[in-house]
């Protein structure tokens, strides 16, 4: 099913997603994870998207300052059982959702769009004829 056919997330999904985002960020800040791809790397948790039944959560992450997030996501996938256990102690839910980690590409996409809009070819089409000197 395409994204256009889905309903927007409910208030509860959004609220639980924010709680999970804050909890995961706090866990990662403590620097207790020993996986070599995660340990010592500052991570930004940009969004947590929760399924309608709250049983699955997709955690979008990006290394602080940018860079390749492939190894970071791989490391987080290896320690997701530990993260889920820690989240369960911090967030009061009937069932702690399964965590799925994914790189957040929205920043890369936004910078690519900015670069396209700044290019002379596109700028020529954007500028109105009466705006030119």
C-alpha positions as CSV (number, residue, x, y, z in Angstrom):
1,X,0.0,0.0,0.0
2,X,1.3,3.4,-0.8
3,X,2.0,6.0,1.8
4,X,-0.7,8.2,0.3
5,X,-3.4,5.6,1.2
6,X,-2.4,5.5,4.9
7,X,-4.1,7.5,7.7
8,X,-2.0,10.0,9.5
9,X,-0.7,8.9,12.9
10,X,-3.0,9.3,15.9
11,X,-2.2,11.5,18.8
12,X,-1.3,8.5,20.9
13,X,1.1,7.2,18.2
14,X,2.8,10.7,18.1
15,X,2.9,10.9,21.9
16,X,4.4,7.4,22.3
17,X,6.9,8.1,19.5
18,X,8.1,11.2,21.3
19,X,8.4,9.4,24.6
20,X,10.4,6.6,22.9
21,X,12.6,9.2,21.1
22,X,13.5,10.9,24.3
23,X,14.2,7.6,26.1
24,X,16.4,6.2,23.4
25,X,18.3,9.5,23.2
26,X,18.9,9.4,27.0
27,X,20.1,5.8,26.8
28,X,22.5,6.7,23.9
29,X,23.8,9.7,25.9
30,X,24.8,7.5,28.8
31,X,27.5,6.0,26.5
32,X,27.0,2.5,28.0
33,X,26.8,0.6,24.7
34,X,30.0,-1.3,23.9
35,X,29.3,-2.1,20.3
36,X,32.3,-0.6,18.3
37,X,30.0,1.0,15.7
38,X,28.0,2.8,18.4
39,X,30.3,3.4,21.3
40,X,31.6,6.9,21.6
41,X,29.7,8.1,18.5
42,X,27.3,11.0,19.1
43,X,23.9,10.0,17.7
44,X,20.8,12.1,16.9
45,X,17.5,10.4,17.1
46,X,15.4,12.5,14.7
47,X,12.1,10.6,14.8
48,X,10.4,7.5,16.1
49,X,7.5,6.3,14.0
50,X,5.1,3.9,15.9
51,X,2.7,1.4,14.3
52,X,-1.0,1.9,15.0
53,X,-1.0,-1.0,17.5
54,X,2.1,0.3,19.2
55,X,3.9,-3.0,18.8
56,X,6.6,-1.8,16.4
57,X,8.7,1.4,16.3
58,X,11.0,2.6,13.6
59,X,13.8,4.7,15.0
60,X,15.4,7.2,12.6
61,X,18.9,8.1,13.5
62,X,21.8,10.1,12.0
63,X,25.3,10.6,13.3
64,X,25.7,14.0,14.9
65,X,27.5,16.2,12.4
66,X,26.5,14.0,9.5
67,X,28.5,11.3,7.8
68,X,27.8,7.7,6.9
69,X,25.1,6.1,9.0
70,X,25.3,2.6,7.6
71,X,27.7,1.2,10.3
72,X,25.8,3.1,13.0
73,X,22.5,1.5,12.0
74,X,24.2,-1.9,11.9
75,X,25.5,-1.4,15.4
76,X,22.2,-0.3,16.8
77,X,20.5,-3.3,15.2
78,X,23.0,-5.5,17.1
79,X,22.2,-3.9,20.5
80,X,18.4,-3.5,20.0
81,X,17.6,-6.1,22.6
82,X,19.5,-4.1,25.2
83,X,17.9,-0.8,24.0
84,X,14.4,-2.4,24.2
85,X,15.1,-3.6,27.7
86,X,16.3,-0.1,28.8
87,X,13.3,1.6,27.1
88,X,10.9,-0.8,29.0
89,X,12.3,0.5,32.3
90,X,12.0,4.1,31.3
91,X,8.6,4.2,29.4
92,X,5.5,2.8,31.0
93,X,3.7,0.9,28.2
94,X,1.7,-2.4,28.3
95,X,4.0,-3.8,25.6
96,X,7.4,-2.4,24.7
97,X,7.5,-2.1,20.9
98,X,10.0,-3.9,18.8
99,X,12.7,-1.4,17.7
100,X,13.7,-1.1,14.0
101,X,16.6,1.3,13.2
102,X,16.8,3.2,9.9
103,X,19.0,6.0,8.7
104,X,17.3,9.4,8.4
105,X,17.9,10.7,4.9
106,X,15.7,13.8,5.2
107,X,18.6,16.1,5.8
108,X,20.5,14.8,2.8
109,X,17.3,15.2,0.7
110,X,16.7,18.7,1.9
111,X,20.3,19.8,1.1
112,X,20.0,18.2,-2.3
113,X,16.8,20.2,-2.9
114,X,18.5,23.4,-1.7
115,X,21.4,22.8,-4.1
116,X,19.0,22.3,-7.0
117,X,17.1,25.5,-6.2
118,X,20.3,27.4,-6.0
119,X,21.6,26.2,-9.4
120,X,21.6,28.8,-12.2
121,X,19.4,26.7,-14.5
122,X,16.6,26.4,-11.9
123,X,17.1,29.9,-10.6
124,X,16.5,31.2,-14.1
125,X,13.1,29.5,-14.1
126,X,12.1,30.7,-10.6
127,X,12.9,34.4,-11.0
128,X,9.9,36.3,-12.4
129,X,10.5,38.5,-15.4
130,X,9.6,41.7,-13.5
131,X,12.1,40.8,-10.7
132,X,15.0,41.0,-13.1
133,X,16.8,44.4,-13.0
